[in-house]
Amino acid sequence: MTCGVSFVTVFVVYWYCSSVLALLLLFFSLSGLVYQLGDWLLYHPEQPPHSRLYVPSPSLVGLPCWEAPPVHTRDGLRLHALFVRQPPDRFGQAPTLLYLHGNAGNIGHRLHNVAGLFHQCGCNILLVEYRGYGRSEGTPSEEGLYRDAQAGLDFLAQHPGLDATKLLVFGRSLGGAVALDLASRPEHACRLLGIVVENTFCSVPEVGRLLFSWLRWLPDFCFKSQFRSIDKVPRVRVPVLFLSGLSDALVPPSMTQRLYQNCGSPMKRLATFESGTHNETWLCKGYYPTLSLFINDLVARQKEQKDAPEWPNDQTCIHIPADVI
C-alpha cells in the first residue's frame, strides 16, 4: 500500500513538473520568436515598394543646392545622405537640421517637408538614411540607429564652412526616439543647440501593446528594440520643441505630452495641432511658423550669450486649431 501511494505521488509530481517545464519552454520559445520578430514589426525599409532601390532627388521639389555625401559610422558602415544647403551667401550663417525620419520608406520620401523647412525656416538640412534603409549599408537595429545619428552629427560638426554652433536635430516618430537618445548623452548634447521631436512614443513596448493586442501578455525583455525615451527624456537638458498631431491614429498624442512633462530641459515647448495626423502634421497651419520661432529664439539667445548660453525656464504650450494648408 505504501509503495503504491509513493508511486502515485512520484507520478503526480513528475507530471506536474513536466507540465510546468513544458509550459516554461513554450513560453520562452514564443518569447524568443517574438524577440526576433519584433524588429521585423518595427522596421519597414521596404515600404512603400522599391524604397531600397529608388530615392527621390531634392531637385524634384525645387531644391537647387544639394549634394549626396557619404556618411561613415564609427562601426564602419557607409550611409547614404542628402545635404540640402542654403545658397552660398546664407549657408555659413544658417542653422542646420539633422533630419531623422520614421520607421518606413527612405529620406527621399520626406522631401516635401524638407522643402518647407528649407524655405520657411531658412535651414540647411542633412537627411541621413538609417542603416538598412534606402541606399545605406547594414541592417537596422536600435543601437545601430543611434550610431547613425551620431555619424550624422559628426559629419555636420566637421563640415567646412558650416556654423557648428547652430546644429539642431529633428526627429519624427521613430526618429524622435533617436533624437532624444542623442540629446540625452552629454558627449553629443554639448554640440546641439536644440532638438525638435514630432509624434514620437514613450517606448516600443508601450506603443507596441497598443497597436498589437497580443503583445500585451509579453514582458518588456521580449522586445529586442525598446527605444525607451520616457527613461531618457529626464536627462535631456538642451531646448526641446515637442510637436504633437492630435489626430494621430498610430501613436497616442498623450505619449508626446508625457515626454514633454518628464523632459528635464528648462526650455521646452509643446505645440499641439488639432488636425495633425501621424505623418502629415507638417501640413497643418502654423507648423512652420512654430518651428521657425523656436529656432530663431535659440539662435538669438546663443548670439547674446556666445559661451554656453543659459536657457530660460520656458515651458510653453501652444494649441493650433484644426486648419490644414
N, C-alpha and C positions, 0 to 999 in steps of 0.2 A: 504493500500500500504506500509506504513512504517513498519507495523507489518510483512508483507511478506518479505521485504528486511532484517529486523532484523533476521527473521528465517533462511533465506538463508545464512546470514553472520555467524550466530552461527553454522549452519550445516557445512559450509566450514571450519571454524576454528576448529570445533570438528574433522572433517575428517582429516584435516592436522595434528593436534596434535596427533590424534590416529595413523596415518601412521608413523609419526616421532617416536612416542613412541614404536610402533611395530618394526620398524627398529632398534631402540636402543636396545630393548630387544633381538632381533635376533642377533645383533652384540655381545652383552655381553654374550649371551648364547653360541655362537660359540667360542668366546674368552675363556670362561671358559672351554669349552670342549677341545680346543687346549692346554690350560694351563695344564690340567690334562694329555692329551695325549703326551705332549712334552717330558716328562720323558720316556714314552714308546718308542718314536722315538730315544731317546738318549742312553739309557742304554740297552745293549743286553747281559745279563749274560747267556742266554740260547743258544747263538750261538758261535761255532757250537753245534749241538745237544749233549746232555749229559754233557755239561760243568759244570752243577751244581752237577754232580754225580762223574765224573772221572777227577782227576787231575794228569797228568803225573808226575813221580818221577824224580828228578835230576839224579838218577842212570842210567836212560835210555840214557842220553847224556854223560855218563862217568864222572860225578862229584862225587867223592868219599866221600868228607867231607860235610855233610849237616845234618840239623835237621828240624823238623816241629814244632816250638814252638808256643803256642797260644799267640796272641797279644790282649790285652784288651784295649778298648777305654774308654775315660773318661765318656761316657754316657752309659757304662755298657754292651757293646757288645763284643763277643768273635770272633776274626778274625782268619782265617787260614793263615798261613805264611810258607814260605820256606826260611831257612837261609843257604846259601851256603858259606862255610868257607874255607879260605886258610889253608894249612897244619899247624899244631901247631907251627912250628918254624917261620912261617910268619904271623900267624893270628893276633897277637898283634900289629904288626907294619904296617900292610897293611891298605890302605884306605878302607872305606866301603861305598857301594852304597845302598840307599833306592830306590828300583825299583818300579815305578808306571806305570802300563800298560794302554792300551786304553780302549775303551768302550765295547768291546766284549770279550768273552772267559774267560779264567782263567789264573792264574800265571804259570801253567804248560805248557801252550802253548808258553811261551816265553823262554823256557829253552835253545834252541839252541843259541839264542842271549846271554843269561846269560853265557853259556859256553865260548863264545868268550870273554866276559868281564872278566871272571874268569882267563882264560889262558893268554890273550894278554894284559890286563890292571892290572893284579895282585891284584884284589879287592876281598873283601868279598862282598856278595850281599844278601840283605834281600828283598824278594818279599812279600809284604803284599797284601792279597786279599781284595778288597773292600767289604763292607757290601752288602749282597745280591748276591755276586758272588761266584762261586766255593763252598767251604765248609764254608764260613763265614755266620754268622747270619745277620739278619736285611734286610732292603730294601734300595736300592741305592737312594741317594739324593745329591744335591750339598754340603750342609753343612755337610752331613754325610761323604762324601769322604774326605773333608778337615780334619775332625776328625780322619778318618782312617790313613791318612798320618801323622798327629800329633802323633797318637798312635805308629806308626812305628818308628818315630824319638825318642819318649820317650823310647821305647824298646832298641834301639841302645845306647842311651845316658846312660842307666843304666846297660848295659850288662857288666859283669865282664870280664876282660882280653882284652877288645876291646879298641882301641885308639879312644876315643870320640872326639878328636880334628881333626879327619880326616873323618868326615861324609859328604857325598855328596848325593844329590837327583837326580835321573834320571827319567824323565817322557816323555812318548811318547803319542802324540795326546791328548786325554783327560787327561792322566797322566801328560802331560806338563802343562796344566792349573792348576792342583792340585799342582804341584811342584812350579809354580810361585806364587800361593797363599801362600804357606808355606814360601817362601823366602821373600815375601812382608810384613810379620808380624815380627816386631823386636824381639818379645819374642821367635820366632823359628829361625829366621835368625842368631841370635847370636851363634847358635850351629852348623851352617853349614860352611863348607869350600868352598862350591860352589854348583852349580846345572847345570844339562845338560837337555835341552829340545829339543825334536825332533818332527818335523812335527806337530806342535800344531797350534791352531787357536787363533784369536783375541777375539772372544766371540761366544757363542752358537747362539744368534740371527743372527749375521752376517753370520756365516757359514751355518746355517740352511736355510736362504733365498737363498743361492747359490745352496744348494742341493735340496730344495723343493720350486718350484716357487710359489706355492700357499701361502707360508708363508710370501711373500713379502708385503702383504697387512696388516699384523698384527703388531701392535706396540710392543716395547720391553717388556712391562709389561705382555704380553700374554705368555712369556716364563718362565716357572717355574724355571728351572735351567739355569743360564746365563753364569757362568764362564767367567767373564769379565776381561780377562788377560790384555787387552790393557789398562785398567784403573789402573791395579795394577803394571804393569811392571816398570813404572817410580819410584816406591818406592823400587824396588829391588836394594840393594847395594852390595850383595855378587857377586863374579865372576860367569859369566854365559857363557856356551857354547851352542849356537843355532845350531842345525843340521837340514838341510833342503834338502829333496829329490826333485829335480826339475822336476821329472816325476810323482809327486804326483797328482793323478787324483781326490782325495777326498777333501783335504784341500789345497787351493792355496798356493804355496810357498811364494807368496807375503805377506801372513799373518805372517809367521815366520820372514821375512825381516822387516816388520813394527814393530814387537815386539822387534827385535834387535835394530832398530833405536830409539825406545822410551825407551829402557831399561836404568834405572838410574845408573847402575853399572859402575864404572870407568874401570873395566876389563871385557870386553865382546867380545866374538869371534863368528863369523858366518862362518860355513863350509857348502858349498853347493855341492851336489853330483848330477851330471848331469843325471845319470841313476837311481837315488833313487826313489822308489815308496813309498806310504804312510806307508805300514807295513814292507817293506823289504829294507829300506835304509841301514840297518846294513849289507847287503850282498855286499855293494859297496867296491871297492878297496880304501884303505886309511881311512876307517871308524874307525877301532880300533886304528891305529896309531894317528889319530886326537884326539880321546878320551884320549888315554894314555899320549900324550904330554900335554894336558890341565891338567889332574890330577897330573902328575909329576911336572909341573910348580907350581901348588898350594902347593903341599907338600913341595917342595924345598923352596919356599918363606916363608911358615909357619915355616920351620925349621930355617931359617935365622932370622926371627922375631917372637920369641916364644909368645910374648904377643900382641894379636890383630894386625896381620900383616896389613901393609898399602898396598893396591893393586895398582899396577901401572896403568897409563892411557893407557890401552892396548885395542885397538879397531881394531882387525884383521879380515879380510875377506879372506877365503880360498875357492878356487873352485877346485873340484875333477872332472876331465873329465870322460866321460862315459866309465866305465870299471868295470864289475861285477866279483866278485870272482867265 
